[in-house]
Amino acid sequence: MLNKEVADLRKDYRLASLDEGDVAKDPIEQFDRWWKEVTSGQLNEPNAMTLATSTPDGHPSARIVLLKSFDADGFVFFTNYESRKGAEMAANPNVSLLFFWQELERQVRIDGTVSKVAPDVSDEYYNSRPPGSRIGAIASPQSRVIPHRSFLEEQVRIVAEKYVLQDPVRPAYWGGYVVKPLQMEFWQGRSSRLHDRIVYTLEGNEWKIERLAP
């Protein structure tokens, strides 16, 4: 049965428009244009993105991770390689990223393939993190069942004591991934749900730009 209280929630989008004649020829450049607008505002965690992965037999899962870098090679984030998402990406490298910037009425969807970044890149980022975050990355058996919160706190205490006199060293099971885009869609909210959707699809070494119906 339809829940009318939920069904009646709606917003009309009127802030901006997006035309295929105005976008960049390369989707990374277009993302950078939007990124500059996002980071010039007061958005809360603009680098938060949904990462969708799936098992080889097609069972999906999604969670929020944080973008830490992007360039022509792709979009970079960091996590535990032995986590659920790490195991799924090892088995099936096809992933999807989604940014939703509500304040600008915009979404960006990125479909592509994922791979690990070079170890020195992971080392550089790991060493730039606050000490507590570095210790937490070592102590937490991410995605595994633990008996209670105090178990995790005890693991943190043990690791922290080990590194009292030296900096924590990045564990081999923690590091970065880069998502190389094969398709990117830029979504701009418009009035009456007639949204603008511009999609870039990689064909060989060239990006094909098309408009999608909302």
C-alpha positions as semicolon CSV with decimal commas, in nm:
position;residue;x (nm);y (nm);z (nm)
1;M;0,000;0,000;0,000
2;L;0,128;0,346;-0,091
3;N;0,250;0,554;0,202
4;K;0,109;0,895;0,108
5;E;0,320;1,078;0,365
6;V;0,633;0,950;0,194
7;A;0,499;0,967;-0,161
8;D;0,410;1,335;-0,124
9;L;0,768;1,437;-0,043
10;R;0,901;1,627;-0,343
11;K;1,111;1,924;-0,447
12;D;1,106;2,117;-0,772
13;Y;1,458;2,178;-0,907
14;R;1,522;2,522;-1,058
15;L;1,882;2,623;-0,983
16;A;2,056;2,555;-1,315
17;S;2,052;2,379;-1,650
18;L;2,297;2,161;-1,843
19;D;2,333;2,158;-2,220
20;E;2,548;1,924;-2,427
21;G;2,674;2,224;-2,624
22;D;2,824;2,377;-2,310
23;V;2,993;2,080;-2,145
24;A;3,363;1,996;-2,174
25;K;3,473;1,743;-2,434
26;D;3,630;1,529;-2,161
27;P;3,425;1,412;-1,858
28;I;3,714;1,457;-1,613
29;E;3,737;1,821;-1,717
30;Q;3,359;1,854;-1,678
31;F;3,381;1,693;-1,333
32;D;3,656;1,938;-1,241
33;R;3,432;2,229;-1,343
34;W;3,155;2,106;-1,114
35;W;3,405;2,016;-0,842
36;K;3,532;2,375;-0,829
37;E;3,173;2,493;-0,781
38;V;3,111;2,231;-0,513
39;T;3,424;2,311;-0,313
40;S;3,373;2,687;-0,336
41;G;3,046;2,650;-0,145
42;Q;2,962;2,535;0,206
43;L;2,861;2,178;0,126
44;N;2,907;1,917;0,397
45;E;3,161;1,654;0,286
46;P;3,138;1,717;-0,090
47;N;3,382;1,428;-0,147
48;A;3,138;1,171;-0,005
49;M;3,040;0,924;-0,277
50;T;2,847;0,601;-0,295
51;L;3,059;0,306;-0,406
52;A;2,858;0,016;-0,551
53;T;3,023;-0,323;-0,591
54;S;2,892;-0,670;-0,661
55;T;2,987;-1,034;-0,631
56;P;3,072;-1,236;-0,946
57;D;2,718;-1,374;-0,945
58;G;2,563;-1,027;-0,933
59;H;2,472;-0,961;-0,569
60;P;2,523;-0,585;-0,519
61;S;2,624;-0,383;-0,216
62;A;2,680;-0,011;-0,166
63;R;2,832;0,221;0,092
64;I;2,968;0,573;0,130
65;V;3,343;0,628;0,087
66;L;3,543;0,950;0,049
67;L;3,707;1,069;-0,271
68;K;4,069;1,160;-0,202
69;S;4,199;1,247;-0,548
70;F;4,102;1,254;-0,913
71;D;4,283;1,312;-1,241
72;A;4,293;1,174;-1,595
73;D;4,364;0,827;-1,455
74;G;4,049;0,812;-1,245
75;F;3,899;0,858;-0,899
76;V;4,091;0,751;-0,588
77;F;3,971;0,634;-0,246
78;F;4,127;0,430;0,035
79;T;4,003;0,139;0,243
80;N;4,082;-0,202;0,389
81;Y;4,165;-0,448;0,111
82;E;4,020;-0,734;0,320
83;S;3,681;-0,566;0,376
84;R;3,363;-0,680;0,203
85;K;3,408;-0,421;-0,069
86;G;3,772;-0,520;-0,107
87;A;3,680;-0,884;-0,155
88;E;3,406;-0,796;-0,404
89;M;3,633;-0,567;-0,605
90;A;3,901;-0,836;-0,617
91;A;3,646;-1,080;-0,760
92;N;3,463;-0,832;-0,984
93;P;3,640;-0,505;-1,079
94;N;3,329;-0,348;-1,233
95;V;3,208;-0,074;-0,996
96;S;2,998;0,240;-0,988
97;L;3,044;0,569;-0,802
98;L;2,771;0,823;-0,731
99;F;2,803;1,180;-0,608
100;F;2,489;1,363;-0,494
101;W;2,530;1,734;-0,428
102;Q;2,183;1,823;-0,305
103;E;2,256;2,191;-0,252
104;L;2,344;2,228;-0,623
105;E;2,073;1,984;-0,740
106;R;2,338;1,773;-0,912
107;Q;2,447;1,413;-0,940
108;V;2,746;1,251;-1,110
109;R;2,746;0,878;-1,181
110;I;3,069;0,704;-1,277
111;D;3,078;0,347;-1,409
112;G;3,417;0,188;-1,459
113;T;3,678;-0,060;-1,349
114;V;3,875;-0,050;-1,026
115;S;4,235;-0,142;-0,944
116;K;4,477;-0,081;-0,659
117;V;4,697;0,227;-0,665
118;A;5,075;0,194;-0,638
119;P;5,203;0,115;-0,287
120;D;5,391;0,446;-0,261
121;V;5,066;0,634;-0,324
122;S;4,898;0,441;-0,042
123;D;5,200;0,506;0,184
124;E;5,189;0,878;0,112
125;Y;4,821;0,909;0,195
126;Y;4,838;0,679;0,499
127;N;5,125;0,882;0,646
128;S;4,926;1,203;0,598
129;R;4,637;1,079;0,814
130;P;4,592;1,171;1,183
131;P;4,759;0,922;1,420
132;G;4,425;0,789;1,544
133;S;4,313;0,709;1,191
134;R;4,639;0,530;1,114
135;I;4,607;0,321;1,430
136;G;4,242;0,247;1,354
137;A;4,330;0,117;1,009
138;I;4,566;-0,135;1,167
139;A;4,340;-0,233;1,457
140;S;4,006;-0,279;1,283
141;P;3,935;-0,613;1,109
142;Q;3,694;-0,433;0,878
143;S;3,372;-0,614;0,781
144;R;3,443;-0,907;1,012
145;V;3,214;-1,001;1,300
146;I;3,348;-0,889;1,639
147;P;3,203;-0,981;1,979
148;H;3,149;-0,629;2,116
149;R;3,270;-0,270;2,103
150;S;3,524;-0,323;2,381
151;F;3,702;-0,582;2,163
152;L;3,770;-0,310;1,905
153;E;3,877;-0,064;2,171
154;E;4,119;-0,321;2,312
155;Q;4,272;-0,377;1,968
156;V;4,320;-0,002;1,932
157;R;4,488;0,013;2,273
158;I;4,726;-0,270;2,182
159;V;4,824;-0,109;1,851
160;A;4,860;0,237;2,011
161;E;5,096;0,095;2,276
162;K;5,305;-0,071;2,006
163;Y;5,355;0,261;1,829
164;V;5,418;0,488;2,127
165;L;5,777;0,555;2,019
166;Q;5,737;0,530;1,643
167;D;5,493;0,621;1,369
168;P;5,240;0,356;1,266
169;V;5,334;0,172;0,947
170;R;5,072;0,116;0,678
171;P;4,954;-0,245;0,692
172;A;4,965;-0,443;0,369
173;Y;4,588;-0,496;0,389
174;W;4,506;-0,124;0,370
175;G;4,550;0,109;0,075
176;G;4,406;0,288;-0,223
177;Y;4,196;0,208;-0,526
178;V;4,145;0,404;-0,846
179;V;3,828;0,382;-1,054
180;K;3,894;0,429;-1,424
181;P;3,574;0,562;-1,582
182;L;3,416;0,402;-1,888
183;Q;3,096;0,602;-1,864
184;M;3,010;0,920;-1,673
185;E;2,671;1,082;-1,641
186;F;2,612;1,440;-1,527
187;W;2,264;1,506;-1,389
188;Q;2,124;1,852;-1,331
189;G;1,786;1,877;-1,162
190;R;1,521;2,066;-1,357
191;S;1,161;2,167;-1,297
192;S;0,877;1,913;-1,326
193;R;1,127;1,625;-1,316
194;L;1,245;1,709;-1,670
195;H;1,607;1,681;-1,560
196;D;1,913;1,737;-1,779
197;R;2,122;1,421;-1,822
198;I;2,443;1,431;-2,024
199;V;2,632;1,104;-2,057
200;Y;2,990;1,043;-2,172
201;T;3,072;0,695;-2,304
202;L;3,427;0,587;-2,383
203;E;3,453;0,444;-2,734
204;G;3,812;0,347;-2,807
205;N;4,010;0,653;-2,702
206;E;3,729;0,901;-2,762
207;W;3,438;1,015;-2,547
208;K;3,095;1,012;-2,705
209;I;2,858;1,274;-2,559
210;E;2,482;1,221;-2,562
211;R;2,169;1,350;-2,389
212;L;1,946;1,103;-2,205
213;A;1,575;1,143;-2,141
214;P;1,499;1,211;-1,773
